[in-house]
Amino acid sequence: MKLRAAREQSGKTQAQVAKEVGISAAQYQNIEYDKSTPSVRTAIRITRALNTTVEEVFGTATPQTQRFNPRALEGRVTNRE
Protein backbone atom coordinates (compact mmCIF):
# COMPACT_ATOMS: atom_id res chain seq x y z
CA MET A 1 0.00 0.00 0.00
CA LYS A 2 1.33 3.42 -0.87
CA LEU A 3 0.78 6.70 0.91
CA ARG A 4 -1.91 8.17 -1.34
CA ALA A 5 -3.92 4.94 -1.33
CA ALA A 6 -3.67 4.72 2.46
CA ARG A 7 -4.82 8.32 2.83
CA GLU A 8 -7.72 7.86 0.43
CA GLN A 9 -8.73 4.67 2.21
CA SER A 10 -8.77 6.60 5.49
CA GLY A 11 -11.12 9.20 3.98
CA LYS A 12 -8.84 12.06 5.00
CA THR A 13 -7.56 14.95 2.91
CA GLN A 14 -3.89 15.85 2.62
CA ALA A 15 -4.54 18.92 4.77
CA GLN A 16 -6.23 16.85 7.48
CA VAL A 17 -3.34 14.38 7.67
CA ALA A 18 -0.77 17.18 7.66
CA LYS A 19 -2.53 18.96 10.52
CA GLU A 20 -2.82 15.75 12.53
CA VAL A 21 0.87 14.97 11.96
CA GLY A 22 2.04 18.52 12.70
CA ILE A 23 3.54 19.39 9.32
CA SER A 24 2.49 21.81 6.60
CA ALA A 25 0.10 20.68 3.87
CA ALA A 26 2.83 21.47 1.32
CA GLN A 27 5.33 19.28 3.15
CA TYR A 28 2.83 16.42 3.31
CA GLN A 29 2.05 16.82 -0.39
CA ASN A 30 5.77 16.63 -1.23
CA ILE A 31 6.03 13.40 0.76
CA GLU A 32 2.98 11.91 -0.94
CA TYR A 33 4.30 12.84 -4.40
CA ASP A 34 7.79 11.40 -3.61
CA LYS A 35 9.42 14.82 -3.85
CA SER A 36 10.56 14.61 -0.23
CA THR A 37 11.44 11.83 2.18
CA PRO A 38 10.00 12.10 5.67
CA SER A 39 12.04 11.63 8.79
CA VAL A 40 11.43 8.39 10.64
CA ARG A 41 9.43 10.29 13.26
CA THR A 42 7.24 11.95 10.61
CA ALA A 43 6.74 8.64 8.76
CA ILE A 44 5.56 7.03 11.98
CA ARG A 45 3.20 9.93 12.71
CA ILE A 46 1.76 9.79 9.19
CA THR A 47 1.10 6.06 9.34
CA ARG A 48 -0.47 6.35 12.79
CA ALA A 49 -2.78 9.08 11.46
CA LEU A 50 -3.74 6.74 8.62
CA ASN A 51 -4.07 3.68 10.88
CA THR A 52 -1.48 1.65 8.98
CA THR A 53 2.21 0.78 9.30
CA VAL A 54 5.43 2.32 7.99
CA GLU A 55 6.26 -0.96 6.23
CA GLU A 56 2.96 -1.02 4.37
CA VAL A 57 3.20 2.58 3.19
CA PHE A 58 6.91 3.29 2.77
CA GLY A 59 8.38 -0.20 2.43
CA THR A 60 9.64 -1.17 -0.99
CA ALA A 61 10.96 -4.67 -0.45
CA THR A 62 8.69 -7.65 -0.78
CA PRO A 63 9.59 -11.31 -0.29
CA GLN A 64 9.91 -11.64 -4.08
CA THR A 65 12.33 -8.71 -4.36
CA GLN A 66 14.46 -9.54 -1.34
CA ARG A 67 17.17 -11.63 -2.89
CA PHE A 68 20.68 -12.28 -1.75
CA ASN A 69 23.20 -10.10 -3.55
CA PRO A 70 26.73 -11.43 -3.01
CA ARG A 71 28.24 -8.27 -4.52
CA ALA A 72 26.82 -6.31 -1.60
CA LEU A 73 29.32 -8.12 0.61
CA GLU A 74 32.40 -7.47 -1.54
CA GLY A 75 35.16 -5.95 0.51
CA ARG A 76 33.32 -6.62 3.75
CA VAL A 77 33.97 -10.31 4.28
CA THR A 78 37.32 -11.45 5.53
CA ASN A 79 38.66 -14.91 6.28
CA ARG A 80 39.31 -15.33 9.94
CA GLU A 81 41.15 -18.47 10.82
Secondary structure as the mmCIF struct_conf table of DSSP 4:
data_model
#
loop_
_struct_conf.conf_type_id
_struct_conf.id
_struct_conf.beg_label_comp_id
_struct_conf.beg_label_asym_id
_struct_conf.beg_label_seq_id
_struct_conf.end_label_comp_id
_struct_conf.end_label_asym_id
_struct_conf.end_label_seq_id
HELX_RH_AL_P HELX_RH_AL_P1 LEU A 3 SER A 10
TURN_TY1_P TURN_TY1_P1 GLY A 11 GLY A 11
HELX_RH_AL_P HELX_RH_AL_P2 GLN A 14 VAL A 21
TURN_TY1_P TURN_TY1_P2 GLY A 22 GLY A 22
BEND BEND1 ILE A 23 ILE A 23
HELX_RH_AL_P HELX_RH_AL_P3 ALA A 25 GLU A 32
TURN_TY1_P TURN_TY1_P3 TYR A 33 ASP A 34
BEND BEND2 LYS A 35 SER A 36
HELX_RH_AL_P HELX_RH_AL_P4 VAL A 40 ALA A 49
TURN_TY1_P TURN_TY1_P4 LEU A 50 ASN A 51
BEND BEND3 THR A 52 THR A 52
HELX_RH_AL_P HELX_RH_AL_P5 VAL A 54 PHE A 58
TURN_TY1_P TURN_TY1_P5 PRO A 63 THR A 65
HELX_RH_3T_P HELX_RH_3T_P1 PRO A 70 LEU A 73
TURN_TY1_P TURN_TY1_P6 GLU A 74 ARG A 76
#
